Amino acid sequence: MAKRSSKTPDFETALTELEALVEKMEQGDLSLDESLKQFERGVQLTRACQQALKDAEQKVQVLMEKDGQTSLEPFEDDAAP
């Protein structure tokens, strides 16, 4: 498993920061330059979150392997309309 650098936040931290960043940008009070910087940070956070989810999915697949074959079933969300 790849080690995370000290600059890469964990999933929860990245998601919290991303939510705050989106809220700040939605207010529309930032300059164009600051908006671009915040957007760039948002892209970095999104990629970090996507990587964390990918890593988690790989761990789940490894844990669910049976006799060398993956036994994954589609997730059914009971709350979906």
N, CA and C of each residue as an Amber inpcrd file, in Angstrom:
protein
   243
   0.8410000  -1.1730000   0.0000000   0.0000000   0.0000000   0.0000000
   0.8860000   1.2350000   0.0000000   0.5350000   2.2250000  -0.8210000
   1.3400000   3.4460000  -0.9110000   1.1460000   4.2980000   0.3360000
   2.2680000   4.8700000   0.7750000   2.1870000   5.7560000   1.9360000
   1.7360000   7.1270000   1.4770000   0.9480000   7.7610000   2.3130000
   0.4870000   9.0930000   1.9940000   1.5050000  10.1080000   2.4690000
   1.6740000  11.1520000   1.6710000   2.5780000  12.2130000   2.0980000
   1.8800000  13.0260000   3.1730000   2.6610000  13.8080000   3.8990000
   2.0890000  14.6000000   4.9810000   1.1570000  15.6880000   4.4490000
   1.2370000  16.0000000   3.1420000   0.3740000  17.0200000   2.5540000
  -0.9710000  16.4610000   2.1120000  -1.1050000  15.1380000   2.0290000
  -2.3440000  14.5180000   1.5840000  -3.2340000  14.2380000   2.7900000
  -4.3860000  14.9220000   2.8480000  -5.2760000  14.7020000   3.9880000
  -6.0060000  13.3690000   3.8620000  -6.5000000  12.8560000   4.9940000
  -7.3050000  11.6430000   4.9120000  -8.6630000  12.0060000   4.2970000
  -9.4540000  11.0050000   4.0020000 -10.7090000  11.2050000   3.2770000
 -11.6370000  12.1850000   3.9990000 -11.8410000  11.9780000   5.2800000
 -12.7770000  12.8200000   6.0230000 -12.3190000  14.2710000   6.0770000
 -11.0270000  14.4770000   6.2890000 -10.4730000  15.8280000   6.3300000
 -10.6060000  16.5030000   4.9700000 -10.2790000  15.7670000   3.9060000
 -10.3720000  16.3110000   2.5540000 -11.8110000  16.6580000   2.2040000
 -12.7360000  15.7910000   2.5590000 -14.1380000  16.0320000   2.2440000
 -14.6770000  17.2470000   3.0030000 -14.3050000  17.3720000   4.2660000
 -14.7300000  18.5180000   5.0670000 -14.1780000  19.8170000   4.4860000
 -12.9040000  19.7990000   4.1160000 -12.2890000  20.9890000   3.5270000
 -12.9370000  21.3230000   2.1860000 -13.2300000  20.3070000   1.3970000
 -13.8660000  20.5090000   0.0960000 -15.2570000  21.1250000   0.2620000
 -16.0210000  20.6390000   1.2190000 -17.3560000  21.1970000   1.4710000
 -17.2800000  22.6630000   1.8830000 -16.3220000  22.9930000   2.7430000
 -16.1380000  24.3770000   3.1800000 -15.7120000  25.2630000   2.0100000
 -14.8370000  24.7240000   1.1700000 -14.3540000  25.4680000   0.0110000
 -15.5040000  25.7660000  -0.9530000 -16.3480000  24.7870000  -1.2100000
 -17.4900000  24.9760000  -2.1100000 -18.4340000  26.0320000  -1.5430000
 -18.6990000  25.9490000  -0.2610000 -19.5770000  26.9260000   0.3780000
 -19.0070000  28.3400000   0.2370000 -17.7140000  28.4750000   0.4580000
 -17.0450000  29.7770000   0.3510000 -17.1290000  30.3110000  -1.0750000
 -16.9050000  29.4420000  -2.0550000 -16.9520000  29.8650000  -3.4540000
 -18.3700000  30.2250000  -3.8840000 -19.3610000  29.5200000  -3.3510000
 -20.7470000  29.8010000  -3.7090000 -21.2040000  31.1710000  -3.2320000
 -20.5500000  31.7080000  -2.2190000 -20.9120000  33.0280000  -1.7210000
 -20.5670000  34.1180000  -2.7300000 -19.5970000  33.8530000  -3.5970000
 -19.2560000  34.7770000  -4.6720000 -18.4760000  35.9980000  -4.2510000
 -17.8760000  35.9950000  -3.0810000 -17.1410000  37.1540000  -2.5880000
 -15.6480000  37.1110000  -2.8910000 -15.1850000  36.0930000  -3.5910000
 -13.7520000  35.9350000  -3.8660000 -13.3690000  36.6330000  -5.1630000
 -12.1350000  37.1040000  -5.2120000 -11.6160000  37.6610000  -6.4600000
 -11.4110000  36.5170000  -7.4580000 -11.2050000  36.8740000  -8.6920000
 -10.9800000  35.8560000  -9.7070000  -9.7440000  35.0290000  -9.3740000
  -8.6730000  35.7080000  -8.9680000  -7.4340000  35.0130000  -8.6250000
  -7.6500000  34.0460000  -7.4600000  -8.3300000  34.5070000  -6.4220000
  -8.5960000  33.6500000  -5.2630000  -9.5410000  32.5000000  -5.6380000
 -10.5130000  32.7850000  -6.4940000 -11.4190000  31.7270000  -6.9570000
 -10.6580000  30.6400000  -7.6960000  -9.7030000  31.0360000  -8.5310000
  -8.9000000  30.0560000  -9.2640000  -8.0470000  29.2240000  -8.3080000
  -7.4750000  29.8700000  -7.3090000  -6.6760000  29.1360000  -6.3200000
  -7.5470000  28.1440000  -5.5570000  -8.7360000  28.5810000  -5.1740000
  -9.6490000  27.7070000  -4.4500000 -10.1260000  26.5540000  -5.3290000
 -10.3750000  26.8510000  -6.6090000 -10.7830000  25.8060000  -7.5470000
  -9.6840000  24.7590000  -7.6820000  -8.4420000  25.2290000  -7.8150000
  -7.3040000  24.3080000  -7.9210000  -7.2080000  23.4180000  -6.6830000
  -7.3780000  24.0180000  -5.5150000  -7.3510000  23.2390000  -4.2700000
  -8.5010000  22.2260000  -4.2620000  -9.6540000  22.6440000  -4.7480000
 -10.8040000  21.7400000  -4.8260000 -10.5280000  20.5330000  -5.7030000
  -9.8470000  20.7590000  -6.8140000  -9.4820000  19.6470000  -7.7050000
  -8.5450000  18.6930000  -6.9810000  -7.5660000  19.2410000  -6.2550000
  -6.6330000  18.3980000  -5.4880000  -7.3830000  17.5790000  -4.4450000
  -8.3120000  18.2200000  -3.7420000  -9.0820000  17.5150000  -2.7090000
  -9.9710000  16.4360000  -3.3180000 -10.5810000  16.7470000  -4.4560000
 -11.4280000  15.7700000  -5.1350000 -10.6200000  14.5410000  -5.5390000
  -9.4340000  14.7790000  -6.0670000  -8.5720000  13.6560000  -6.4670000
  -8.1540000  12.8350000  -5.2480000  -7.8640000  13.5100000  -4.1450000
  -7.4910000  12.7910000  -2.9210000  -8.6600000  11.9230000  -2.4410000
  -9.8700000  12.4740000  -2.5010000 -11.0520000  11.7080000  -2.0900000
 -11.2890000  10.5200000  -3.0210000 -11.1550000  10.7450000  -4.3180000
 -11.3330000   9.6590000  -5.2770000 -10.3090000   8.5480000  -5.0550000
  -9.0680000   8.9230000  -4.7720000  -8.0270000   7.9220000  -4.5260000
  -8.3210000   7.1450000  -3.2490000  -8.7730000   7.8410000  -2.2120000
  -9.0990000   7.1640000  -0.9560000 -10.2430000   6.1700000  -1.1590000
 -11.2340000   6.5530000  -1.9420000 -12.3470000   5.6440000  -2.2230000
 -11.8940000   4.4520000  -3.0600000 -11.0090000   4.7030000  -4.0190000
 -10.4730000   3.6170000  -4.8410000  -9.6870000   2.6370000  -3.9770000
  -8.8700000   3.1720000  -3.0770000  -8.0960000   2.3170000  -2.1740000
  -9.0100000   1.4790000  -1.2910000 -10.0680000   2.0930000  -0.7870000
 -11.0210000   1.3750000   0.0620000 -11.7200000   0.2700000  -0.7340000
 -12.0880000   0.5760000  -1.9670000 -12.7430000  -0.4300000  -2.8110000
 -11.8150000  -1.6190000  -3.0510000 -10.5330000  -1.3410000  -3.2910000
  -9.5760000  -2.4260000  -3.5060000  -9.4300000  -3.2860000  -2.2550000
  -9.4200000  -2.6570000  -1.0950000  -9.3270000  -3.4070000   0.1550000
 -10.5460000  -4.3080000   0.3400000 -11.7170000  -3.7820000   0.0240000
 -12.9470000  -4.5710000   0.1450000 -12.8960000  -5.7620000  -0.8060000
 -12.4300000  -5.5400000  -2.0210000 -12.3370000  -6.6380000  -2.9870000
 -11.4020000  -7.7300000  -2.4950000 -10.2730000  -7.3400000  -1.9340000
  -9.3250000  -8.3240000  -1.4030000  -9.9660000  -9.1010000  -0.2610000
 -10.6570000  -8.4050000   0.6190000 -11.2850000  -9.0590000   1.7590000
 -12.4170000 -10.0060000   1.3530000 -13.0550000  -9.7170000   0.2310000
 -14.1950000 -10.5300000  -0.1930000 -13.8170000 -11.6660000  -1.1420000
 -12.5320000 -11.7710000  -1.4780000 -12.1160000 -12.8470000  -2.3690000
 -12.3180000 -14.1970000  -1.6910000 -12.8480000 -15.1270000  -2.4760000
 -13.0510000 -16.4880000  -1.9770000 -12.4770000 -17.4480000  -3.0050000
 -11.5340000 -18.2730000  -2.5780000 -10.9180000 -19.2660000  -3.4540000
 -10.3960000 -18.6450000  -4.7450000  -9.8130000 -17.4460000  -4.6370000
  -9.2400000 -16.7980000  -5.8110000 -10.2520000 -16.1170000  -6.7010000
 -11.5250000 -16.1890000  -6.3500000 -12.5550000 -15.5370000  -7.1530000
 -13.2420000 -14.4740000  -6.3100000 -13.5120000 -13.3580000  -6.9410000
 -14.1800000 -12.2780000  -6.2360000 -15.6690000 -12.5440000  -6.1880000
 -16.2220000 -12.3580000  -5.0250000 -17.6510000 -12.5760000  -4.8390000
 -18.3070000 -11.2560000  -4.4620000 -18.3600000 -10.3310000  -5.4240000
 -18.9810000  -9.0330000  -5.1680000 -20.4040000  -9.0340000  -5.7080000
 -21.2590000  -8.3810000  -4.9820000 -22.6420000  -8.2390000  -5.4100000
 -22.9560000  -6.7640000  -5.5250000 -23.8280000  -6.3830000  -6.4490000
 -24.1830000  -4.9730000  -6.5850000 -24.8250000  -4.4520000  -5.3110000
 -24.4980000  -3.2280000  -4.9870000 -25.0690000  -2.5750000  -3.8110000
 -26.4750000  -2.1200000  -4.1460000 -27.4250000  -2.4650000  -3.2900000
 -28.7950000  -2.0310000  -3.4800000 -29.1330000  -1.0790000  -2.3430000
 -29.4100000   0.1670000  -2.7000000 -29.7220000   1.1780000  -1.7020000
 -31.2200000   1.1510000  -1.4370000 -31.5800000   0.7710000  -0.2030000
 -32.9960000   0.6900000   0.1680000 -33.6600000   2.0540000   0.1700000
 -32.8590000   3.1210000   0.3530000 -33.4210000   4.4760000   0.4310000
 -33.6630000   5.0890000  -0.9340000 -33.1530000   4.4530000  -2.0010000
 -33.3220000   5.0080000  -3.3460000 -34.7890000   4.9110000  -3.7660000
 -35.2860000   5.9530000  -4.4530000 -36.6890000   5.9360000  -4.9010000
 -36.9350000   4.9490000  -5.9970000
